Amino acid sequence: MGIGTDDIVFYTTLMYFVMTISLPFAGKIFSKFNIRLILSVAALTDALAFRLMGTYTSVYQFYVSGVLLGIGNTFLIFAAVPLIINNLFKVKMGTVLGLSMTCMGISGAIFAPITGYLIETIGWRSSYMALGVFIAVLTLPFTIFRKNPEEKNMTVYGSEIAEESSKKVVEETGTPLKQAIKSVSFYGLFIFTGFLGLVVTVCFHIPNHLMSEGFSTISCNCRYVCHDWTNIREIPFRLFKR
């Protein structure tokens, strides 16, 4: 299409910007509407964004998909995962959350080279359309037919332990909000998170640089396998975390 890398990757900036705006409101939306409906719409939004990428003829059209992906990912991944885990587990929630993030690394390690192979064999347009279908097929069965434990006559995992613990008088610890917002460490946390996001997003641009240097699409996408392996190797630590 004759579009520079700097222009095309701007859609990821829009995606994260939309996520930044949407995340504070995601919890309230989940509390007011049916979670199955929200997750299904989010999955279809992500699938549509990828399908549309296969038809675009202008760089500005990719920015539309960036906005759609920002909206879809907000509800499908970053807001939904902690909420669902909190509804299904009352103990060891941190361990389950860590394992779910590990699964994201595993899926990235599997699908990155597959995506590179598709691009080299059927072209990037057909690959984007195929990815849109994969997203819909892999996510919709879990969003549409998902059931709460109560609907299956089951109890939330660890509910008995949590109920017994709630009866015990526990001394509150931590720093009050009014005091926390006046501390340097409170804002230092935001700065640290910002730099962490910078490091993570820079990794996404390495394959584009490698391709500009003449490396094949498959070899560039295999770099994601090496990156996501750091998540996979942590599985034993997450499994036995207390």
N, C-alpha and C positions, 0 to 999 in steps of 0.2 A: 504493500500500500504506500510505500515511500514515507512512512511516519517514523520520526526519531524516537529512540527509547525514552528520552526524557518526557516526551509528550504523552506517550502511551501509558507510562507507569503512574502518571498523575491520577489515574482513576483509583489507585490504591490510597492515595492521600484523601480523596473524596470519601472513600469507603470508611476509613478510620475516623474522619471528621464527622460523618453521619452517625457512626457508632457512638462517638463521644457525646453527641447531642441526645441520642435515643436511649442510651443505657439508664440515665436517671429516671426515665418515665416507664421503663419496661416493667418494673415490679408492680406499679399501679395498674398497668394494662392487664397483666396476668391476673390480678386480683378481681378485675371487673368482668372479664370475658372468659369463655371456655378455653382452657389451655390447649385442648386438641385442635380447636379451630385456629388459634394463634400459631401453633407450631406448624400446622398444615399449610397455612398461608405463607409463613416464613420459608418453608421448604420449597413451595412453588415459586416464590419470589427469587430465591437463589437459583433454582433451575431455569427460570425464565431469563435471568441475567446472563447466564452462560449461553443459553440458546441464542439470545439476541446477538451476543458477541460474534457468532458465526455468520451473521448477516450484515455487519456494519461495513460501511464504506468511508467513514470519516472518523477521525480521532475523537471528536466531540461526542459521538455516539457511545463510545466506550465509557465516557464519564457518567452516562445514564446508568449503565450497568454497575458502575462503582457505587452510585447512590443506592441502587436496588440491593446490592450485596451488603452494604452497610446496614440497611434496614433488616434484611433477612438474617444476617449473622448475629445481630443484636439479640433477637428473640430465639433463634434456633440453637445458638451455642452459648454465648456468654451470659445471658440472663436465665435461660431455661435449665442449663445443667445444674447450677447450684440449687435452684428452686426445686427441681425434681428430686434431687438427692435428699434435700431437707424433708420432702414429703414422704420419702420411702425409708429413710434411716433416721434413727434418733441417737445412735451411737456410731462411732468410727466414721463419721461423715467426712473427716479430713482424708482418711485413707481411701474411701470410695471416690472422692473428688480427684485425688491424685491419680488413681487408676484410670479414671475417665479421661484425664488429660494425657496419660500415657497411651491410651488407645488412639488418641488423635495423632500422636507421634508415629504409632504403628501404621495407621492408615496412610499418613503422609509418605512413609518409607515404602509402602507398597504401590501407591498410585502415582507417585512422581515419575518413576521410570516408565510406567505404563502410558502416562500422558505424553512423555517424550517420544515413545515409540509410535503412538497414534499420530502425533504431529508430523513425524517424518514419513509415515506411510500413507495417511489419508489426507494430510494437510491440516492447517490450523483451523480453518473454518469448520470442517466436518468434525474435528476434534472437540471444539467448543460445543457444538450441537450434541455430540455424544456425551460429553460431560454433563450437560443439562439433563439428559435422559437418565444418566447414572444417579445423579443427585435425587431426582424424583423417585426413582425405583428403590433406592436404598433408604430413603428417609420417610416417605409417606406411609409405608406399612406400620412404622413405629409411632408416627404422630396421630394417625387416624384411629388405630385400634388399641392405643395405649389405655390401660385401665389403672385406677388407683387401687391400693390394697383393700379398701373397704368394699369396692365393687366386686371383688373376688372372694369376699368373706375371709380376708386375711388381715393380720395386724401389721403395723409398721415395725420394721426390724428394730429391736432394742427398746420398744415402747415400755415394756415392763421395767427395765432398768432405769429408763428416763423418769418414769413415774415415781419409783422409789427414791431416786436422787432428788426429785423436786420436793419431796416431803422433808428432806433434811435441810436444816438451816445452814446456809453457806454464806460465809462472809464475802461481800462484794469487794472485788479488787479492780484496779485499773485507775485511769485518770478521767475525771469528769470532762465533758465536752467543752465547757466554758474555759477550763484550764488548759485543755489540750490545744485549742486553737491559738493560744498565746505562746505556745512553746516552739522552739526552733526545730525540734525533731519532727513535729507534725508536718511542717512544710518541707522538711528534708525528705520525708517519705514520698511526697509528691514529686520532688526533683529526681529522686532515685528511680521512681517508677517511670518517669519521662525518659531518662537515659536508658533504662532497660528496654522500653519500647523502641527507642532509636536503634539499639543494637539488634533487636529482633527483626525490625523492618529492613535494615541494611542487608541482612542475610538474604532477603527475598530478591534483591537486585543483583546478587552475585552471578546467578545463571545467565542473566541478560548480558552482563559484561563478558562472561566466558564465551557466549555465542558470538559476540562482536569480535572476539579474538580468534574465531575460526573453529571453536570446539563444536561437536555435534550436539543436537538437542537432547539426545538420550544421555550422553555423558554429563551434560550440564544439569539435567534433572536428577541424575544419580547423586549429585551433591546434596540433595535434600535427604537422601537415604542416610548419608553420613551425619547430617545435622540432626535428623530425628532419631538416630540410634542412641543419642545421649538420653532421650526419654525412655527408650526401650530397655536400656541397661539398668534403669532405676526400678524396674518392676519388682525385683526381690525386696528392695528397701521399702517400697510402698506396701507390699503385701504383709510384711512383718512389722509395719509401723504401729506403735501403740497409741 
